[in-house]
Amino acid sequence: MEITDIQVKPVEGNQKLKAWASITLDNAFVVHNLKVINGQNGMFVAMPSRLTKSGEFKDVAHPITPEFRRILEEKVISAYYKVSSGSQDIGATGGLLMEDIEE
């Protein structure tokens, strides 16, 4: 499975929540509402979640393997830094092509 597109929308004025993101997998499946978070141990990506009746947050979608989680976090956080630094023109859709992200 390959991440073929990432969209990042930076959030202004929030110390923890830095951006909302969406990823496209294999040009066929989109996952919205990922959060780029500045946590106590650095930046990380929180997966989309919902609040249950018992008051707990449960992921709606999430990586199954640690390797894919690492790849996802690296690519989304890299896209966030490129968009937030102004070094990347994200265009009208807010999307970044993977060749613009990979280093």
Helices and strands as residue ranges (DSSP letters): E 3-10, E 17-25, E 29-39, E 42-46, E 49-51, E 57-59, H 66-84, E 95-97, H 98-101
